[in-house]
């Protein structure tokens, strides 16, 4: 099938029928069909301008052509919670009832709506959030991979690497966001565009005005460089003397090969799975849309100033560019209060402050980390505190996640009150592991000099215990491990089939080229959106490029373990099976919801079961099993950004390769001097460089490697019944699937997402209800009020406002740190920056705050010597 070159070709690949619906079109032109009725019904979310544009194209899409398009759309999106159930039912009726097209007078309104919707899905996007930021046109002649990209992207990536590698060790961490990079890169690019058009190595130094594609490539290159390799925390845990103290972990070759291998394995998997995670229209990647909005605002200063109707009878004319700077300025000034002057605004524990000595009150209402569940209607006045900020994600994400989180926390309260598994002796929601004295579990008390379990020491010390919140979280993590696979097979089986078909065709074409035969061009399905169609103008990156990257990365990792580590290199061959199994299911849920499930638990558990007490094997099992998924999703997200902005895929390949290589090299080059800082990764570390990630990894690896999964979750294990999450993860998505089939018009069921409901359970531990609820209220205002009633207003200002908020927070945080915190300039003490953690909020003890007090023995649970 030929490639689609322009917008006129979009529906021409569907064979026209004898009756082109001329009578139907005449009725539209005469106004017999209810134009205003469609806008008012809400079945299809459109602005008046968009609807008028689509009506002008109705002669290009007959009812039969619309049926062909919508058959594909319905197959892919019939379980999409972003689609209105009534709209799905109308599509189903249109494509399945032959009487509809046969009787245009009787069904003229339905036919009109379906032809409009078919045009919308094929010439733009069915999702208003995508239409708000991504253009439905493209000019392939615009230069993208220019010298400006290489120069500016490399410089900003190097600077960002240095800063982020240092401050990821800090608590709380400070990082440079992609929108900050975008803001800094813009004047640099515009400045270079004013230089003479000299040539360097045959390339033009100034090929024209600095454009959106160049700008986004710089952001992507810099972002990949600043995304520190997942091995950084592992290296700290291995090398620091207060932890494992392994000298080989300080070898530059080991550090570089390990970091490069895991990073590039992720890149290879991202490329191979792009037909599943990037090309489908339902893979929106909502968290990245504000990046495109800022890109649009910066490159279109004047922008659209057409008056748009806003809430409360207001009329707005400001461009996106002006909106960005106004919001940025306001919040930049405001953030000095929660960020420096009035820190108690961040965690506004006003209910717990009423009686901070009450352990029960604190456990229910405090948002302080690990102490309580944060059931507080006004928990914060700091946007940066929100774990799920409003405005980014569709409403179903907030509804499902908060519903599951609430049920999970209520269940944890019941467990705590009933002292299940002795959790009543502990903080209710701490993510830490405890001993039988309600103190932090000290893994050094149970191991020998090389980190192996010493059974005698273990029997003299304590069994491990978990808080109520962590018990629920573990059950949830087991649940979403199986639910991820079940949900994907039930809800996304058609998309998987199309994706595998595309991968097979690509390898077939590659083999044909090797044999000197003509390769087939990519086909365009009737239901594909405009962005995929427009990308057909560019040469695709063959799958075998990514396969080579993946294989070379595994070889590099194999050499790393074989030369430097005592662990068998076979881990490199076994652990990626986890990535192969979960990359597509986890990628789909992340691309749809913006939430990224972690595979750390399942990789550590499997590694612990295989290792038989070998802590190092657990380390590398997670390193090569779970961490590549994390990096693959970063690369896939960037591929979707380039997809929306229409960047040549081969340009993206080289930019991502260079960004990953550069970031790995510069970050790794800093590790040894960072580890040489006096007292680094200790409570006495300067500038709070206490390495929370390294500490967490040390405890985790000892926990899973030394104690091991069989002891904890095997037969007669203390936590074996938490494994009930595994069968529940299979049953619950299946039950919801059949209920949706049985009640297709039920709005609540159709808006439910069983995987998000289960996933939210795994985020209970250490989480705060109060860090999610404000995001729901913001989203209700943004998505349910503004988007539904003032779509044009929402489309212009929503995402650029979010970009302004995030950029203001990042720049303010850096300014405060380097101008005030680093020189030691403290704000004068007052009640707003001190005394916010009295009593059980900041000084929790079992004697004063626990629901169940430790008795005269001084410990709870079995006596020493009788531990399992």
Residue pairs with C-beta under 8 A, 6 or more apart in sequence:
1 13
1 521
1 523
1 524
2 521
3 521
3 522
3 524
3 536
3 537
4 10
4 13
4 524
4 533
4 534
4 536
5 536
5 537
7 123
7 136
7 137
7 530
8 60
10 60
10 122
10 123
10 530
10 533
11 60
11 61
11 65
11 69
11 118
11 119
11 122
13 524
13 526
14 64
14 65
14 68
14 69
14 526
16 62
16 64
16 65
17 62
17 64
17 65
19 62
20 59
20 62
21 62
21 63
21 104
21 111
23 104
24 63
24 104
24 108
24 111
24 112
25 58
25 59
27 33
27 108
28 55
28 58
28 112
32 108
33 108
33 109
33 112
34 109
35 51
35 55
37 109
38 44
38 46
38 51
38 112
38 113
38 116
39 46
39 48
39 51
42 84
42 788
43 84
43 86
43 87
43 90
43 113
44 87
44 113
44 116
44 117
44 120
45 128
45 787
45 788
45 791
46 54
46 116
46 120
46 791
47 791
47 792
47 795
48 792
49 792
50 120
50 124
50 131
51 116
54 116
54 119
54 120
54 123
55 116
57 119
57 123
58 115
58 116
58 119
60 119
61 69
61 115
61 118
61 119
61 122
62 115
63 101
63 104
63 111
63 114
63 115
64 101
65 118
66 94
66 111
66 114
66 115
66 117
66 118
66 119
67 94
67 95
67 101
67 114
68 526
69 118
69 121
69 122
69 526
69 527
70 91
70 94
70 95
70 114
70 117
70 118
70 121
70 527
71 95
71 526
71 527
72 525
72 526
72 527
73 91
73 117
73 118
73 121
73 126
73 527
74 88
74 91
74 92
74 95
75 494
75 527
76 280
76 281
76 282
76 494
76 495
76 527
77 83
77 88
77 126
77 282
78 88
78 92
79 491
79 737
79 740
80 282
81 394
81 396
81 750
81 751
81 752
81 753
82 127
82 282
82 394
82 396
83 126
83 750
85 744
85 745
85 746
85 747
85 750
86 745
87 117
88 744
88 750
89 744
89 745
90 110
90 113
90 114
91 114
91 117
92 744
93 100
93 110
94 100
94 110
94 111
94 114
99 106
99 107
100 107
100 110
100 111
101 107
101 111
104 111
117 126
120 126
121 281
121 527
121 529
122 526
122 527
122 528
122 529
122 530
122 533
123 136
123 530
124 131
124 136
124 529
124 530
125 131
125 134
125 136
125 281
125 529
125 530
125 531
126 281
126 529
127 281
127 284
128 787
128 791
128 794
128 795
129 284
129 286
129 289
129 394
129 798
129 799
130 281
130 284
130 289
130 644
131 795
132 289
132 293
132 794
132 795
132 796
132 798
132 799
133 289
133 292
133 293
133 296
133 644
133 799
134 292
134 531
134 644
134 645
135 645
135 646
136 530
136 531
136 534
137 534
138 534
138 537
138 646
140 537
140 538
140 646
140 648
142 211
142 213
143 207
143 208
143 211
143 213
143 214
144 211
144 213
144 214
144 217
144 647
144 648
144 651
145 217
145 648
145 651
145 654
145 655
146 203
146 204
146 207
146 214
147 200
147 203
147 204
147 205
148 189
148 192
148 193
148 206
148 210
148 214
148 218
149 214
149 217
149 218
149 221
149 655
150 658
151 192
152 185
152 188
152 189
152 192
152 218
153 185
153 217
153 218
153 221
153 222
153 655
153 658
153 659
154 221
154 658
154 662
156 181
156 184
156 185
156 218
156 221
156 222
156 225
157 221
157 222
157 224
157 225
157 226
157 659
157 662
157 663
157 666
158 225
158 662
158 666
160 176
160 181
160 222
160 225
160 226
161 225
161 226
161 228
161 662
161 663
161 666
161 667
161 670
162 666
162 670
163 174
163 175
163 176
163 226
164 175
164 176
164 226
164 227
164 228
164 667
165 228
165 232
165 666
165 667
165 670
165 671
165 674
166 670
166 674
166 689
167 173
167 174
167 175
168 175
168 228
168 232
168 693
169 236
169 674
169 680
169 681
169 689
169 690
169 691
169 693
169 694
170 687
170 688
170 689
170 690
171 688
171 690
171 692
172 688
174 813
174 814
174 817
175 226
175 810
176 226
176 810
176 814
177 806
177 807
177 810
178 219
178 222
178 223
178 291
179 290
179 291
179 294
179 803
179 806
179 807
179 810
180 807
180 810
180 811
181 218
181 219
181 222
181 223
181 226
182 215
182 218
182 219
182 291
182 294
182 295
182 298
183 294
183 298
183 807
185 215
185 218
185 219
185 222
186 210
186 215
186 298
189 210
189 214
189 215
189 218
190 210
192 205
192 206
192 210
193 206
193 208
193 209
193 210
194 206
195 205
195 206
196 205
196 206
197 204
197 205
197 206
197 207
198 204
198 205
198 206
199 205
211 299
212 295
212 296
212 299
212 645
213 645
213 646
213 647
215 295
215 298
215 299
216 291
216 292
216 295
216 641
216 642
216 645
216 647
217 642
217 647
217 651
217 652
217 655
219 291
219 295
220 638
220 641
220 642
220 652
220 655
220 656
220 659
221 655
221 656
221 658
221 659
221 662
222 659
223 634
223 638
223 659
224 634
224 635
224 638
224 656
224 659
224 660
224 663
225 659
225 660
225 662
225 663
225 666
226 663
227 631
227 634
227 663
228 663
228 667
229 259
229 260
229 262
229 263
229 663
229 664
229 667
229 668
230 262
230 263
230 623
230 627
230 630
230 631
231 255
231 258
231 259
231 262
231 623
231 627
232 259
232 667
232 671
232 693
233 691
233 693
233 694
233 696
233 697
234 258
234 619
234 623
234 697
235 249
235 255
235 258
235 671
236 243
236 675
236 681
236 691
236 693
236 694
236 697
237 243
237 244
237 619
237 694
237 695
237 697
237 698
237 701
238 244
238 246
238 249
238 619
239 245
239 246
239 247
239 249
239 250
239 675
240 675
240 680
240 681
240 691
240 694
242 681
242 682
243 681
243 694
243 695
243 698
244 451
244 615
244 698
248 254
248 564
248 565
249 255
250 672
250 675
251 564
252 668
252 672
253 560
253 563
253 564
254 560
254 563
254 564
254 565
255 668
255 671
255 672
256 664
256 665
256 668
257 556
257 557
257 559
257 560
257 563
257 564
258 557
258 560
258 623
259 664
259 667
259 668
260 553
260 556
260 661
260 664
261 553
261 554
261 556
261 557
261 560
261 572
261 624
262 553
262 557
262 623
262 624
262 627
262 628
262 631
263 553
263 631
263 660
263 663
263 664
264 549
264 550
264 552
264 553
264 556
264 660
265 550
265 553
265 554
265 557
265 576
265 579
265 624
265 628
265 631
266 627
266 628
266 629
266 630
266 631
266 632
266 633
266 634
266 635
267 546
267 549
267 553
267 631
267 632
267 635
267 656
267 657
267 660
268 546
268 547
268 549
268 550
268 551
268 553
269 546
269 550
269 579
269 580
269 583
269 628
269 629
269 632
270 277
270 546
270 631
270 632
270 633
270 634
270 635
270 636
270 639
271 541
271 543
271 545
271 546
271 549
271 635
271 639
271 653
272 503
272 543
272 546
272 547
272 550
273 499
273 583
273 584
273 587
273 632
273 636
274 636
274 639
275 498
275 499
275 502
275 503
276 283
276 495
276 496
276 499
276 584
276 587
276 588
277 283
277 584
277 587
277 588
277 591
277 636
277 639
277 640
278 636
278 639
278 640
278 643
279 499
279 502
279 528
279 532
279 643
280 495
280 498
280 499
281 527
281 528
281 529
281 531
281 532
282 495
282 591
282 592
283 587
283 588
283 591
283 592
283 640
284 591
284 592
284 640
285 590
285 591
285 594
285 636
285 637
285 640
285 641
286 392
286 393
286 394
286 397
286 593
286 594
287 392
287 393
287 594
287 637
288 637
288 640
288 641
289 392
289 799
290 392
290 799
290 800
290 802
290 803
290 806
291 641
291 803
292 641
292 644
292 645
292 799
293 320
293 798
293 799
293 800
293 802
293 803
294 324
294 800
294 803
294 804
294 807
295 645
296 303
296 320
296 800
297 303
297 319
297 320
297 321
297 323
297 324
297 800
297 803
298 321
300 319
300 320
300 321
301 319
301 321
302 319
302 321
303 319
303 320
303 321
303 322
304 319
304 320
304 796
305 317
305 318
305 319
306 317
307 315
307 316
307 317
308 315
308 316
308 317
308 790
308 792
308 793
308 796
309 315
309 316
309 790
309 792
309 793
310 316
310 790
310 793
311 785
311 786
311 789
311 790
311 793
316 793
316 796
316 797
318 326
318 797
320 796
320 797
320 800
323 796
323 797
323 800
323 801
323 804
324 800
324 801
324 803
324 804
325 804
326 804
327 800
327 801
327 804
327 805
327 808
328 804
328 807
328 808
329 808
331 383
331 804
331 805
331 808
331 809
332 808
332 811
332 812
335 382
335 384
335 808
335 809
335 812
335 813
336 812
336 816
337 345
338 345
338 346
338 381
338 382
338 384
338 385
339 382
339 384
339 809
339 812
339 813
339 816
340 816
340 820
340 827
341 827
341 832
341 833
342 832
342 833
343 832
343 833
343 836
344 831
344 832
344 833
344 836
345 380
345 381
345 382
345 832
346 380
346 381
346 382
346 384
346 385
347 367
347 368
347 379
347 380
347 385
347 836
348 367
348 376
348 378
348 379
348 380
348 381
349 365
349 366
349 367
349 368
349 376
349 379
349 836
349 841
350 376
350 378
351 361
351 365
351 366
351 376
352 361
352 362
352 365
352 366
352 368
352 372
352 376
352 841
353 836
353 838
353 841
354 361
355 361
355 839
356 362
356 838
356 839
356 840
356 841
357 838
357 839
357 840
357 848
357 849
358 839
358 840
359 840
359 844
359 848
359 849
359 850
359 851
360 851
362 368
362 371
362 372
362 839
362 840
362 841
362 844
362 849
363 371
363 372
363 373
363 413
363 416
363 427
363 428
363 429
363 840
363 849
363 851
364 372
364 373
364 375
364 413
365 372
365 373
365 374
365 375
365 376
366 372
366 373
366 374
366 840
366 841
367 374
367 376
367 379
367 380
367 768
367 769
367 770
367 771
368 837
368 841
368 842
369 766
369 768
370 427
370 429
370 430
370 431
370 432
370 467
370 766
371 427
371 428
371 429
371 430
371 840
371 841
371 842
371 844
372 428
372 429
372 768
373 409
373 412
373 413
373 428
373 429
373 469
373 768
373 769
374 767
374 768
374 769
374 770
374 771
375 409
375 769
375 770
376 769
376 770
377 773
379 768
379 769
379 770
379 771
379 773
379 774
380 386
380 770
380 771
380 774
383 389
383 805
383 809
384 809
385 771
386 771
386 772
386 774
386 775
387 767
387 768
387 771
387 772
387 775
388 397
388 398
388 401
388 595
388 771
388 772
388 775
389 775
389 778
389 802
389 805
390 398
390 774
390 775
390 776
390 777
390 778
390 779
390 780
390 781
390 782
391 778
391 779
391 782
391 783
391 798
391 799
391 801
391 802
392 594
392 802
393 593
393 594
393 779
394 593
394 783
395 751
395 779
395 780
395 783
395 784
396 751
396 752
396 753
396 756
397 593
397 594
397 595
397 753
397 756
398 772
398 775
398 776
398 779
399 751
399 776
400 751
400 752
400 753
400 756
400 757
400 760
401 593
401 595
401 756
401 757
401 759
401 760
401 772
402 760
402 772
402 773
402 776
403 757
403 760
404 756
404 757
404 758
404 759
404 760
404 761
405 760
405 761
405 763
405 764
405 767
405 769
405 772
406 769
407 761
408 472
408 473
408 476
408 760
408 761
408 764
409 429
409 469
409 472
409 764
409 769
411 472
412 428
412 429
412 468
412 469
412 471
412 472
412 764
413 428
413 468
415 421
415 423
415 468
415 471
415 472
416 423
416 424
416 428
416 467
416 468
416 851
417 424
417 851
418 424
419 425
419 851
419 852
420 468
420 471
421 465
421 466
421 471
421 718
421 719
422 465
422 852
422 860
422 861
423 465
423 466
423 467
423 468
423 471
424 468
424 850
424 851
424 852
425 438
425 465
425 846
425 850
425 851
425 852
425 853
425 854
425 860
426 434
426 438
426 465
426 466
426 467
426 468
426 846
426 850
427 467
427 844
427 849
427 850
428 467
428 468
428 469
429 467
429 468
429 469
429 470
429 764
429 765
429 766
429 767
430 467
430 469
430 470
430 765
430 766
431 467
431 469
431 470
431 473
431 765
431 766
432 440
432 441
432 467
432 699
433 440
433 441
433 464
433 465
433 466
433 699
433 703
434 440
434 441
434 464
434 465
434 466
434 467
435 441
435 442
435 461
435 462
435 463
435 464
435 465
435 859
436 462
436 463
436 465
436 859
436 860
436 861
437 462
437 846
437 854
437 858
437 859
438 845
438 846
438 850
438 854
438 860
441 462
441 464
441 465
441 699
441 703
442 461
443 698
443 699
443 702
443 703
443 706
445 457
445 461
445 462
446 453
446 454
446 457
446 458
446 461
446 702
446 706
446 707
447 453
447 454
447 457
447 702
447 706
448 454
448 457
451 615
451 616
451 702
451 705
451 706
452 613
452 615
452 706
453 613
453 706
453 707
458 867
459 864
459 865
459 866
459 867
460 864
460 865
461 864
462 859
462 861
462 864
462 867
463 718
463 861
463 862
463 867
463 868
464 703
464 707
464 712
464 718
465 861
466 474
466 719
467 765
469 764
469 765
469 766
469 767
470 764
470 765
471 719
471 722
472 761
472 764
472 765
473 761
473 762
473 763
473 764
473 765
474 601
474 719
474 722
474 725
474 762
474 765
475 722
475 724
475 725
475 761
476 725
476 758
476 759
476 760
476 761
476 762
476 763
476 764
477 598
477 601
477 602
477 725
477 761
477 762
478 601
478 722
478 723
478 724
478 725
478 726
478 729
479 725
479 726
479 728
479 729
479 732
479 758
479 761
479 762
480 597
480 729
480 755
480 758
480 759
480 761
480 762
481 601
481 602
481 725
481 726
481 729
482 725
482 726
482 727
482 729
482 730
483 728
483 729
483 730
483 732
483 733
483 754
483 755
483 758
483 759
484 582
484 585
484 586
484 589
484 597
484 729
484 755
485 581
485 582
485 585
486 729
486 730
486 733
486 734
487 585
487 589
487 733
487 754
487 755
488 496
488 584
488 585
488 588
489 496
490 733
490 734
490 737
491 733
491 737
492 588
495 588
496 584
498 525
499 584
502 522
503 543
505 520
505 522
505 523
506 540
506 542
506 543
507 543
507 544
508 520
509 519
509 520
509 542
510 519
510 542
510 543
510 544
512 518
512 519
512 520
513 519
522 536
522 540
524 532
524 533
524 536
531 643
531 644
531 646
532 643
534 646
535 643
535 646
535 649
538 646
538 648
538 649
538 650
539 648
539 649
539 650
540 649
541 649
541 650
541 652
541 653
545 653
549 657
554 572
554 573
554 576
557 569
557 572
557 624
558 569
558 572
558 573
559 569
561 567
561 568
561 569
561 571
561 572
561 620
562 569
565 616
565 620
566 616
567 614
567 616
567 617
567 619
567 620
568 617
571 617
571 620
571 621
571 624
572 620
572 624
574 610
574 621
575 603
575 607
575 620
575 621
575 622
575 623
575 624
575 625
576 624
576 625
576 628
577 625
578 599
578 602
578 603
578 606
578 625
578 626
578 629
579 624
579 625
579 626
579 628
579 629
579 632
582 599
582 602
582 629
583 628
583 629
583 632
586 596
586 597
586 599
586 629
586 633
587 629
587 632
587 633
587 636
589 595
589 597
589 755
589 756
589 759
590 596
590 597
590 633
591 636
591 637
591 640
593 753
593 756
595 756
595 759
596 630
596 633
597 759
597 762
598 626
598 762
599 625
599 626
599 629
600 622
600 626
600 700
602 626
603 621
603 622
603 625
603 626
604 618
604 621
604 622
604 626
604 700
604 701
604 704
605 704
605 709
605 713
606 621
606 625
606 709
607 617
607 618
607 620
607 621
607 622
607 625
607 704
607 705
608 618
608 704
608 705
608 707
608 708
608 709
608 710
609 708
609 709
609 710
610 617
610 621
611 617
611 618
611 621
611 705
611 708
612 708
613 705
613 706
613 708
614 705
615 701
615 702
615 705
615 706
616 705
617 705
618 701
618 704
618 705
619 697
619 701
619 705
635 656
635 660
638 652
638 656
639 652
639 656
642 649
642 652
674 680
674 689
675 681
677 685
677 686
677 689
678 686
679 685
679 686
680 686
680 689
680 691
681 689
681 690
681 691
681 694
681 695
682 690
683 690
685 691
687 821
687 822
710 717
711 717
711 868
712 718
712 719
713 719
713 720
713 722
713 723
714 720
716 868
717 868
718 868
728 758
729 758
732 754
732 757
732 758
733 754
733 755
733 758
736 749
736 752
736 754
737 754
739 749
740 746
740 749
740 750
740 752
743 749
744 750
782 794
782 798
786 793
786 794
786 798
787 794
787 798
819 825
820 826
820 827
827 833
836 842
837 843
839 848
839 849
840 848
840 849
846 853
846 854
847 853
847 854
852 860
854 860
